[in-house]
Amino acid sequence: MAASPLPHGTRDVLDMPPSDMPNVIRRLTADRKLSGLVSRIHRDLHSNDPARRSQGALALKRLGFPE
């Protein structure tokens, strides 16, 4: 079975089942892609759109980052 694609942004993180998150974090770390993903999510946190800010905060929380 092929591994599912890694998330590339906020929506990808929010669409993933929470049970997949530990494996995804390991893969992102191993592929050195976690910081890029977090950077893209941070762009949403600084958006003028309140919905994007809320989604960005939720995505970081799903990834295990504290508020």
PDB file of N, CA, C and O in Angstrom:
ATOM      1  N   MET A   1       0.840  -1.171   0.000  1.00  0.00           N
ATOM      2  CA  MET A   1       0.000   0.000   0.000  1.00  0.00           C
ATOM      3  C   MET A   1       0.889   1.241   0.000  1.00  0.00           C
ATOM      4  O   MET A   1       1.810   1.351   0.809  1.00  0.00           O
ATOM      5  N   ALA A   2       0.611   2.168  -0.907  1.00  0.00           N
ATOM      6  CA  ALA A   2       1.393   3.398  -1.005  1.00  0.00           C
ATOM      7  C   ALA A   2       0.998   4.359   0.105  1.00  0.00           C
ATOM      8  O   ALA A   2      -0.160   4.412   0.519  1.00  0.00           O
ATOM      9  N   ALA A   3       1.970   5.111   0.573  1.00  0.00           N
ATOM     10  CA  ALA A   3       1.702   6.102   1.615  1.00  0.00           C
ATOM     11  C   ALA A   3       0.909   7.252   1.014  1.00  0.00           C
ATOM     12  O   ALA A   3       1.098   7.614  -0.147  1.00  0.00           O
ATOM     13  N   SER A   4       0.025   7.817   1.815  1.00  0.00           N
ATOM     14  CA  SER A   4      -0.749   8.957   1.343  1.00  0.00           C
ATOM     15  C   SER A   4       0.165  10.163   1.185  1.00  0.00           C
ATOM     16  O   SER A   4       1.213  10.235   1.828  1.00  0.00           O
ATOM     17  N   PRO A   5      -0.219  11.111   0.336  1.00  0.00           N
ATOM     18  CA  PRO A   5       0.636  12.289   0.135  1.00  0.00           C
ATOM     19  C   PRO A   5       0.760  13.114   1.420  1.00  0.00           C
ATOM     20  O   PRO A   5      -0.153  13.159   2.244  1.00  0.00           O
ATOM     21  N   LEU A   6       1.885  13.746   1.559  1.00  0.00           N
ATOM     22  CA  LEU A   6       2.108  14.605   2.715  1.00  0.00           C
ATOM     23  C   LEU A   6       1.311  15.905   2.564  1.00  0.00           C
ATOM     24  O   LEU A   6       1.094  16.371   1.445  1.00  0.00           O
ATOM     25  N   PRO A   7       0.881  16.483   3.669  1.00  0.00           N
ATOM     26  CA  PRO A   7       0.145  17.743   3.589  1.00  0.00           C
ATOM     27  C   PRO A   7       1.069  18.875   3.145  1.00  0.00           C
ATOM     28  O   PRO A   7       2.251  18.906   3.487  1.00  0.00           O
ATOM     29  N   HIS A   8       0.500  19.803   2.375  1.00  0.00           N
ATOM     30  CA  HIS A   8       1.278  20.939   1.886  1.00  0.00           C
ATOM     31  C   HIS A   8       0.763  22.265   2.413  1.00  0.00           C
ATOM     32  O   HIS A   8       1.378  23.305   2.179  1.00  0.00           O
ATOM     33  N   GLY A   9      -0.353  22.242   3.119  1.00  0.00           N
ATOM     34  CA  GLY A   9      -0.913  23.485   3.635  1.00  0.00           C
ATOM     35  C   GLY A   9      -1.969  23.230   4.682  1.00  0.00           C
ATOM     36  O   GLY A   9      -2.238  22.089   5.058  1.00  0.00           O
ATOM     37  N   THR A  10      -2.552  24.297   5.139  1.00  0.00           N
ATOM     38  CA  THR A  10      -3.544  24.253   6.209  1.00  0.00           C
ATOM     39  C   THR A  10      -4.686  23.303   5.897  1.00  0.00           C
ATOM     40  O   THR A  10      -5.019  22.444   6.714  1.00  0.00           O
ATOM     41  N   ARG A  11      -5.284  23.445   4.731  1.00  0.00           N
ATOM     42  CA  ARG A  11      -6.448  22.618   4.375  1.00  0.00           C
ATOM     43  C   ARG A  11      -6.080  21.142   4.365  1.00  0.00           C
ATOM     44  O   ARG A  11      -6.868  20.306   4.808  1.00  0.00           O
ATOM     45  N   ASP A  12      -4.892  20.808   3.865  1.00  0.00           N
ATOM     46  CA  ASP A  12      -4.454  19.405   3.843  1.00  0.00           C
ATOM     47  C   ASP A  12      -4.396  18.830   5.259  1.00  0.00           C
ATOM     48  O   ASP A  12      -4.821  17.699   5.492  1.00  0.00           O
ATOM     49  N   VAL A  13      -3.871  19.610   6.194  1.00  0.00           N
ATOM     50  CA  VAL A  13      -3.768  19.150   7.580  1.00  0.00           C
ATOM     51  C   VAL A  13      -5.160  18.941   8.157  1.00  0.00           C
ATOM     52  O   VAL A  13      -5.420  17.934   8.816  1.00  0.00           O
ATOM     53  N   LEU A  14      -6.051  19.892   7.909  1.00  0.00           N
ATOM     54  CA  LEU A  14      -7.398  19.804   8.468  1.00  0.00           C
ATOM     55  C   LEU A  14      -8.209  18.663   7.866  1.00  0.00           C
ATOM     56  O   LEU A  14      -9.121  18.145   8.510  1.00  0.00           O
ATOM     57  N   ASP A  15      -7.888  18.272   6.651  1.00  0.00           N
ATOM     58  CA  ASP A  15      -8.622  17.190   5.983  1.00  0.00           C
ATOM     59  C   ASP A  15      -8.135  15.798   6.377  1.00  0.00           C
ATOM     60  O   ASP A  15      -8.778  14.800   6.051  1.00  0.00           O
ATOM     61  N   MET A  16      -7.009  15.724   7.073  1.00  0.00           N
ATOM     62  CA  MET A  16      -6.442  14.426   7.447  1.00  0.00           C
ATOM     63  C   MET A  16      -7.112  13.873   8.698  1.00  0.00           C
ATOM     64  O   MET A  16      -7.465  14.637   9.596  1.00  0.00           O
ATOM     65  N   PRO A  17      -7.290  12.574   8.767  1.00  0.00           N
ATOM     66  CA  PRO A  17      -7.784  11.984  10.016  1.00  0.00           C
ATOM     67  C   PRO A  17      -6.751  12.169  11.135  1.00  0.00           C
ATOM     68  O   PRO A  17      -5.558  11.967  10.910  1.00  0.00           O
ATOM     69  N   PRO A  18      -7.192  12.547  12.321  1.00  0.00           N
ATOM     70  CA  PRO A  18      -6.239  12.732  13.429  1.00  0.00           C
ATOM     71  C   PRO A  18      -5.391  11.491  13.706  1.00  0.00           C
ATOM     72  O   PRO A  18      -4.258  11.610  14.171  1.00  0.00           O
ATOM     73  N   SER A  19      -5.923  10.316  13.428  1.00  0.00           N
ATOM     74  CA  SER A  19      -5.159   9.088  13.680  1.00  0.00           C
ATOM     75  C   SER A  19      -3.929   8.966  12.762  1.00  0.00           C
ATOM     76  O   SER A  19      -2.994   8.231  13.080  1.00  0.00           O
ATOM     77  N   ASP A  20      -3.926   9.676  11.638  1.00  0.00           N
ATOM     78  CA  ASP A  20      -2.785   9.647  10.713  1.00  0.00           C
ATOM     79  C   ASP A  20      -1.659  10.600  11.129  1.00  0.00           C
ATOM     80  O   ASP A  20      -0.536  10.497  10.637  1.00  0.00           O
ATOM     81  N   MET A  21      -1.971  11.523  12.033  1.00  0.00           N
ATOM     82  CA  MET A  21      -1.037  12.593  12.345  1.00  0.00           C
ATOM     83  C   MET A  21       0.331  12.113  12.849  1.00  0.00           C
ATOM     84  O   MET A  21       1.339  12.644  12.383  1.00  0.00           O
ATOM     85  N   PRO A  22       0.431  11.152  13.763  1.00  0.00           N
ATOM     86  CA  PRO A  22       1.775  10.742  14.216  1.00  0.00           C
ATOM     87  C   PRO A  22       2.668  10.269  13.069  1.00  0.00           C
ATOM     88  O   PRO A  22       3.841  10.637  13.004  1.00  0.00           O
ATOM     89  N   ASN A  23       2.124   9.464  12.173  1.00  0.00           N
ATOM     90  CA  ASN A  23       2.915   8.978  11.047  1.00  0.00           C
ATOM     91  C   ASN A  23       3.286  10.119  10.103  1.00  0.00           C
ATOM     92  O   ASN A  23       4.405  10.169   9.594  1.00  0.00           O
ATOM     93  N   VAL A  24       2.362  11.018   9.876  1.00  0.00           N
ATOM     94  CA  VAL A  24       2.623  12.158   8.985  1.00  0.00           C
ATOM     95  C   VAL A  24       3.721  13.042   9.565  1.00  0.00           C
ATOM     96  O   VAL A  24       4.598  13.502   8.834  1.00  0.00           O
ATOM     97  N   ILE A  25       3.680  13.280  10.864  1.00  0.00           N
ATOM     98  CA  ILE A  25       4.733  14.085  11.506  1.00  0.00           C
ATOM     99  C   ILE A  25       6.091  13.415  11.328  1.00  0.00           C
ATOM    100  O   ILE A  25       7.078  14.083  11.020  1.00  0.00           O
ATOM    101  N   ARG A  26       6.144  12.107  11.520  1.00  0.00           N
ATOM    102  CA  ARG A  26       7.420  11.382  11.319  1.00  0.00           C
ATOM    103  C   ARG A  26       7.914  11.540   9.878  1.00  0.00           C
ATOM    104  O   ARG A  26       9.094  11.795   9.641  1.00  0.00           O
ATOM    105  N   ARG A  27       7.003  11.385   8.930  1.00  0.00           N
ATOM    106  CA  ARG A  27       7.396  11.498   7.517  1.00  0.00           C
ATOM    107  C   ARG A  27       7.828  12.920   7.164  1.00  0.00           C
ATOM    108  O   ARG A  27       8.816  13.110   6.455  1.00  0.00           O
ATOM    109  N   LEU A  28       7.093  13.919   7.653  1.00  0.00           N
ATOM    110  CA  LEU A  28       7.472  15.313   7.393  1.00  0.00           C
ATOM    111  C   LEU A  28       8.852  15.613   7.962  1.00  0.00           C
ATOM    112  O   LEU A  28       9.662  16.287   7.325  1.00  0.00           O
ATOM    113  N   THR A  29       9.114  15.111   9.159  1.00  0.00           N
ATOM    114  CA  THR A  29      10.406  15.340   9.798  1.00  0.00           C
ATOM    115  C   THR A  29      11.522  14.633   9.026  1.00  0.00           C
ATOM    116  O   THR A  29      12.573  15.218   8.767  1.00  0.00           O
ATOM    117  N   ALA A  30      11.286  13.385   8.665  1.00  0.00           N
ATOM    118  CA  ALA A  30      12.301  12.619   7.937  1.00  0.00           C
ATOM    119  C   ALA A  30      12.607  13.243   6.575  1.00  0.00           C
ATOM    120  O   ALA A  30      13.752  13.232   6.122  1.00  0.00           O
ATOM    121  N   ASP A  31      11.573  13.788   5.929  1.00  0.00           N
ATOM    122  CA  ASP A  31      11.750  14.404   4.608  1.00  0.00           C
ATOM    123  C   ASP A  31      12.150  15.875   4.688  1.00  0.00           C
ATOM    124  O   ASP A  31      12.299  16.546   3.666  1.00  0.00           O
ATOM    125  N   ARG A  32      12.322  16.364   5.914  1.00  0.00           N
ATOM    126  CA  ARG A  32      12.708  17.766   6.146  1.00  0.00           C
ATOM    127  C   ARG A  32      11.705  18.734   5.521  1.00  0.00           C
ATOM    128  O   ARG A  32      12.089  19.729   4.907  1.00  0.00           O
ATOM    129  N   LYS A  33      10.416  18.430   5.685  1.00  0.00           N
ATOM    130  CA  LYS A  33       9.359  19.264   5.109  1.00  0.00           C
ATOM    131  C   LYS A  33       8.441  19.877   6.165  1.00  0.00           C
ATOM    132  O   LYS A  33       7.522  20.623   5.829  1.00  0.00           O
ATOM    133  N   LEU A  34       8.682  19.570   7.429  1.00  0.00           N
ATOM    134  CA  LEU A  34       7.812  20.078   8.486  1.00  0.00           C
ATOM    135  C   LEU A  34       7.894  21.594   8.595  1.00  0.00           C
ATOM    136  O   LEU A  34       6.860  22.254   8.705  1.00  0.00           O
ATOM    137  N   SER A  35       9.082  22.158   8.569  1.00  0.00           N
ATOM    138  CA  SER A  35       9.207  23.613   8.743  1.00  0.00           C
ATOM    139  C   SER A  35       8.546  24.369   7.587  1.00  0.00           C
ATOM    140  O   SER A  35       7.973  25.437   7.804  1.00  0.00           O
ATOM    141  N   GLY A  36       8.613  23.841   6.381  1.00  0.00           N
ATOM    142  CA  GLY A  36       7.941  24.486   5.251  1.00  0.00           C
ATOM    143  C   GLY A  36       6.437  24.491   5.419  1.00  0.00           C
ATOM    144  O   GLY A  36       5.775  25.486   5.124  1.00  0.00           O
ATOM    145  N   LEU A  37       5.893  23.373   5.894  1.00  0.00           N
ATOM    146  CA  LEU A  37       4.458  23.280   6.141  1.00  0.00           C
ATOM    147  C   LEU A  37       4.045  24.272   7.223  1.00  0.00           C
ATOM    148  O   LEU A  37       3.058  24.990   7.064  1.00  0.00           O
ATOM    149  N   VAL A  38       4.785  24.313   8.308  1.00  0.00           N
ATOM    150  CA  VAL A  38       4.464  25.229   9.402  1.00  0.00           C
ATOM    151  C   VAL A  38       4.549  26.680   8.921  1.00  0.00           C
ATOM    152  O   VAL A  38       3.733  27.510   9.323  1.00  0.00           O
ATOM    153  N   SER A  39       5.508  26.987   8.082  1.00  0.00           N
ATOM    154  CA  SER A  39       5.643  28.330   7.526  1.00  0.00           C
ATOM    155  C   SER A  39       4.409  28.705   6.698  1.00  0.00           C
ATOM    156  O   SER A  39       3.907  29.825   6.801  1.00  0.00           O
ATOM    157  N   ARG A  40       3.926  27.773   5.882  1.00  0.00           N
ATOM    158  CA  ARG A  40       2.732  28.052   5.073  1.00  0.00           C
ATOM    159  C   ARG A  40       1.505  28.243   5.966  1.00  0.00           C
ATOM    160  O   ARG A  40       0.663  29.098   5.694  1.00  0.00           O
ATOM    161  N   ILE A  41       1.410  27.455   7.019  1.00  0.00           N
ATOM    162  CA  ILE A  41       0.291  27.604   7.951  1.00  0.00           C
ATOM    163  C   ILE A  41       0.378  28.957   8.657  1.00  0.00           C
ATOM    164  O   ILE A  41      -0.647  29.595   8.898  1.00  0.00           O
ATOM    165  N   HIS A  42       1.581  29.395   8.987  1.00  0.00           N
ATOM    166  CA  HIS A  42       1.755  30.697   9.647  1.00  0.00           C
ATOM    167  C   HIS A  42       1.272  31.839   8.754  1.00  0.00           C
ATOM    168  O   HIS A  42       0.796  32.855   9.262  1.00  0.00           O
ATOM    169  N   ARG A  43       1.383  31.693   7.459  1.00  0.00           N
ATOM    170  CA  ARG A  43       0.839  32.721   6.551  1.00  0.00           C
ATOM    171  C   ARG A  43      -0.662  32.871   6.766  1.00  0.00           C
ATOM    172  O   ARG A  43      -1.194  33.981   6.746  1.00  0.00           O
ATOM    173  N   ASP A  44      -1.338  31.742   6.972  1.00  0.00           N
ATOM    174  CA  ASP A  44      -2.774  31.816   7.244  1.00  0.00           C
ATOM    175  C   ASP A  44      -3.041  32.487   8.591  1.00  0.00           C
ATOM    176  O   ASP A  44      -4.027  33.211   8.735  1.00  0.00           O
ATOM    177  N   LEU A  45      -2.184  32.257   9.566  1.00  0.00           N
ATOM    178  CA  LEU A  45      -2.364  32.882  10.878  1.00  0.00           C
ATOM    179  C   LEU A  45      -2.262  34.399  10.806  1.00  0.00           C
ATOM    180  O   LEU A  45      -2.831  35.102  11.642  1.00  0.00           O
ATOM    181  N   HIS A  46      -1.546  34.902   9.821  1.00  0.00           N
ATOM    182  CA  HIS A  46      -1.358  36.345   9.672  1.00  0.00           C
ATOM    183  C   HIS A  46      -2.272  36.946   8.607  1.00  0.00           C
ATOM    184  O   HIS A  46      -2.097  38.103   8.222  1.00  0.00           O
ATOM    185  N   SER A  47      -3.227  36.184   8.138  1.00  0.00           N
ATOM    186  CA  SER A  47      -4.161  36.647   7.119  1.00  0.00           C
ATOM    187  C   SER A  47      -5.127  37.685   7.698  1.00  0.00           C
ATOM    188  O   SER A  47      -5.374  37.713   8.904  1.00  0.00           O
ATOM    189  N   ASN A  48      -5.658  38.523   6.835  1.00  0.00           N
ATOM    190  CA  ASN A  48      -6.710  39.457   7.227  1.00  0.00           C
ATOM    191  C   ASN A  48      -8.046  38.749   7.371  1.00  0.00           C
ATOM    192  O   ASN A  48      -8.976  39.291   7.969  1.00  0.00           O
ATOM    193  N   ASP A  49      -8.148  37.549   6.831  1.00  0.00           N
ATOM    194  CA  ASP A  49      -9.393  36.774   6.849  1.00  0.00           C
ATOM    195  C   ASP A  49      -9.490  35.988   8.161  1.00  0.00           C
ATOM    196  O   ASP A  49      -8.665  35.110   8.411  1.00  0.00           O
ATOM    197  N   PRO A  50     -10.489  36.292   9.003  1.00  0.00           N
ATOM    198  CA  PRO A  50     -10.623  35.583  10.277  1.00  0.00           C
ATOM    199  C   PRO A  50     -10.789  34.072  10.120  1.00  0.00           C
ATOM    200  O   PRO A  50     -10.317  33.316  10.969  1.00  0.00           O
ATOM    201  N   ALA A  51     -11.441  33.621   9.063  1.00  0.00           N
ATOM    202  CA  ALA A  51     -11.621  32.183   8.846  1.00  0.00           C
ATOM    203  C   ALA A  51     -10.274  31.510   8.590  1.00  0.00           C
ATOM    204  O   ALA A  51     -10.014  30.428   9.116  1.00  0.00           O
ATOM    205  N   ARG A  52      -9.418  32.140   7.786  1.00  0.00           N
ATOM    206  CA  ARG A  52      -8.087  31.574   7.522  1.00  0.00           C
ATOM    207  C   ARG A  52      -7.249  31.542   8.791  1.00  0.00           C
ATOM    208  O   ARG A  52      -6.519  30.580   9.032  1.00  0.00           O
ATOM    209  N   ARG A  53      -7.350  32.593   9.606  1.00  0.00           N
ATOM    210  CA  ARG A  53      -6.601  32.603  10.874  1.00  0.00           C
ATOM    211  C   ARG A  53      -7.061  31.468  11.772  1.00  0.00           C
ATOM    212  O   ARG A  53      -6.242  30.787  12.389  1.00  0.00           O
ATOM    213  N   SER A  54      -8.356  31.266  11.847  1.00  0.00           N
ATOM    214  CA  SER A  54      -8.910  30.197  12.683  1.00  0.00           C
ATOM    215  C   SER A  54      -8.476  28.823  12.180  1.00  0.00           C
ATOM    216  O   SER A  54      -8.116  27.954  12.975  1.00  0.00           O
ATOM    217  N   GLN A  55      -8.510  28.626  10.866  1.00  0.00           N
ATOM    218  CA  GLN A  55      -8.088  27.348  10.291  1.00  0.00           C
ATOM    219  C   GLN A  55      -6.601  27.112  10.519  1.00  0.00           C
ATOM    220  O   GLN A  55      -6.189  25.987  10.802  1.00  0.00           O
ATOM    221  N   GLY A  56      -5.799  28.153  10.398  1.00  0.00           N
ATOM    222  CA  GLY A  56      -4.367  28.020  10.648  1.00  0.00           C
ATOM    223  C   GLY A  56      -4.084  27.611  12.083  1.00  0.00           C
ATOM    224  O   GLY A  56      -3.243  26.749  12.335  1.00  0.00           O
ATOM    225  N   ALA A  57      -4.787  28.228  13.020  1.00  0.00           N
ATOM    226  CA  ALA A  57      -4.602  27.877  14.424  1.00  0.00           C
ATOM    227  C   ALA A  57      -5.006  26.428  14.678  1.00  0.00           C
ATOM    228  O   ALA A  57      -4.327  25.714  15.416  1.00  0.00           O
ATOM    229  N   LEU A  58      -6.096  25.997  14.076  1.00  0.00           N
ATOM    230  CA  LEU A  58      -6.549  24.618  14.254  1.00  0.00           C
ATOM    231  C   LEU A  58      -5.548  23.631  13.636  1.00  0.00           C
ATOM    232  O   LEU A  58      -5.278  22.574  14.207  1.00  0.00           O
ATOM    233  N   ALA A  59      -5.007  23.980  12.476  1.00  0.00           N
ATOM    234  CA  ALA A  59      -4.025  23.100  11.829  1.00  0.00           C
ATOM    235  C   ALA A  59      -2.786  22.928  12.703  1.00  0.00           C
ATOM    236  O   ALA A  59      -2.277  21.817  12.847  1.00  0.00           O
ATOM    237  N   LEU A  60      -2.300  24.022  13.284  1.00  0.00           N
ATOM    238  CA  LEU A  60      -1.121  23.919  14.167  1.00  0.00           C
ATOM    239  C   LEU A  60      -1.449  23.064  15.387  1.00  0.00           C
ATOM    240  O   LEU A  60      -0.621  22.272  15.837  1.00  0.00           O
ATOM    241  N   LYS A  61      -2.645  23.224  15.913  1.00  0.00           N
ATOM    242  CA  LYS A  61      -3.054  22.425  17.061  1.00  0.00           C
ATOM    243  C   LYS A  61      -3.094  20.933  16.696  1.00  0.00           C
ATOM    244  O   LYS A  61      -2.675  20.087  17.486  1.00  0.00           O
ATOM    245  N   ARG A  62      -3.591  20.620  15.511  1.00  0.00           N
ATOM    246  CA  ARG A  62      -3.626  19.230  15.049  1.00  0.00           C
ATOM    247  C   ARG A  62      -2.239  18.647  14.890  1.00  0.00           C
ATOM    248  O   ARG A  62      -2.027  17.451  15.090  1.00  0.00           O
ATOM    249  N   LEU A  63      -1.295  19.501  14.529  1.00  0.00           N
ATOM    250  CA  LEU A  63       0.099  19.056  14.378  1.00  0.00           C
ATOM    251  C   LEU A  63       0.785  18.897  15.732  1.00  0.00           C
ATOM    252  O   LEU A  63       1.903  18.387  15.804  1.00  0.00           O
ATOM    253  N   GLY A  64       0.125  19.330  16.799  1.00  0.00           N
ATOM    254  CA  GLY A  64       0.685  19.156  18.133  1.00  0.00           C
ATOM    255  C   GLY A  64       1.362  20.373  18.714  1.00  0.00           C
ATOM    256  O   GLY A  64       2.007  20.282  19.759  1.00  0.00           O
ATOM    257  N   PHE A  65       1.229  21.520  18.053  1.00  0.00           N
ATOM    258  CA  PHE A  65       1.825  22.734  18.581  1.00  0.00           C
ATOM    259  C   PHE A  65       0.867  23.385  19.556  1.00  0.00           C
ATOM    260  O   PHE A  65      -0.330  23.469  19.280  1.00  0.00           O
ATOM    261  N   PRO A  66       1.371  23.850  20.699  1.00  0.00           N
ATOM    262  CA  PRO A  66       0.497  24.489  21.674  1.00  0.00           C
ATOM    263  C   PRO A  66       0.014  25.845  21.158  1.00  0.00           C
ATOM    264  O   PRO A  66       0.580  26.420  20.228  1.00  0.00           O
ATOM    265  N   GLU A  67      -1.026  26.321  21.779  1.00  0.00           N
ATOM    266  CA  GLU A  67      -1.590  27.621  21.359  1.00  0.00           C
ATOM    267  C   GLU A  67      -0.651  28.751  21.652  1.00  0.00           C
ATOM    268  O   GLU A  67      -0.966  29.906  21.365  1.00  0.00           O
TER     269      GLU A  67
END
